[in-house]
Amino acid sequence: MTESVMVLIPLLITFLSVLQLSTGVMARTVSNNIVQGRVAQLAIVGNASSSGYSNSNSNSNSNQSTPGSLQSVQIDLPGGGSLTLGTQLIHNPAVSPLLPSGDNFLATGIAVNE
C-alpha cells in the first residue's frame, strides 16, 4: 500500500503539471487569436473619432486594464488608412498547484485599415 502511494503522488503531480503547461499554452494561443480578431473587427468597423491618435476608451492606461476590457489605440497613417493596436489583460484560472494564482498575461493585436 505504501509503495503505491509513493508512486501515485509524484505521478499525479507530474500529470497536473503537464496539464497546466499544455492548457496554458493552448489558452494563450486561443486568447491571442480572439484579441486579434476583436482588433481586426474594430479596424474594419472603424472608430467614431477621426483624429491622428485616438483611444477607444477614455481612461486607457494599459497598466490599469481589467481582465476582459480591450484597450485600443488607433493611429492614422500618412498615406491614408489607420493602424489599430489593441491589448487585453487575460486571466486564466489555475488547473494545478504549479501556478496557484492562475495565468495572467497581456494579449496584443494589430490591424491595418486602408
N, C-alpha and C positions, 0 to 999 in steps of 0.2 A: 504494500500500500504506500509506503513512504517513497519508494523509487518512482512510482507513477506520478506522485505529486511533484517530486523533484524534476521530472521531465516535463510535466504538463505546464507548470508555471512559466518557465522560460520559453516554452513553445507558444503559449498564449501571448506573452509579452512580445515575442518576435512577430507573431501574426498580426497583432494590433498595431505594432509599429509600421509594418509594411502596408497595412490597410490605411493608416493615417497618411503615409507618404504618397501612396497611389491615389487616394481620393483627393489629397491636397493638390497634386499636380493636375488631375482632371478638373477639379473645381476652379483652379486658377485659369486653365485654358478656356473653360466654358464662360467664366465671368469676363475674361478679356474679350471674348467674341461677342458677348452680349453688350458690353460697353462700346465696342467698336461699331456694332450695329446701331445703337442708340445715337452715337455721334454722327454716323453716316445719315441716319434719318433726320437728325437735326440740321445737317448741312443741306439736305435735299429740300426740306420744308422751308428752311430759312429762319432767320431771326427777325423780330419786329424792328430792331434797331439797325440803322444803316451807317453808323459811324465807323471809322477806321479800326477801332479797337473797342469791342464791347463785350460785356459779360451777360450771360443769360440770367444769372442770379445776382441780386443786388448786394448780398454780402458774401461774395465768392472769395474766401480765403481758403486755400487748399489745405492748410493745417487744421482748420476748424470744420472740415466737412464731416457730415454724419454718414453712417452707413446707409446706402440706398439713394443718396442725393447726388445727382450728376452735376459737377461743376464744369461749365464750358466757357470757352473764350473764342470769339470769332474775330479774325484779323483780315481786313481787306487787303488783297494783293494788288500791286501797282498795275499789272497788265489786265486786270479785271478778275472777277471771281473773289473767293474768300477761302481762308484756311480756318477750319474749326478744330479746336483742341478740346478734348474732354477728359476729365478724370473723375473717378468714383472710388471711395473707400469701401472695400469689401471686407466683411467679417464672416468667416465660415466657422461653424461650431467644432469643438474637439470630438474626435472619434476615439482616441486612445490617450493614455497618460503621457504620451510623447510631447504633445502641446496642450497643456491643461487649459490655457486661456483661449484656445482656438487659433485660427489662422487669420491674421489681419494683413491686408496688402492694398496697394493703390493700383487700380487698373486704369490704363490710359488708351484713348482712341484718337485717331487723326483722320480728318476727311477734307478733301479739296472740292470746292464747289465752283464750277466755271460759269 
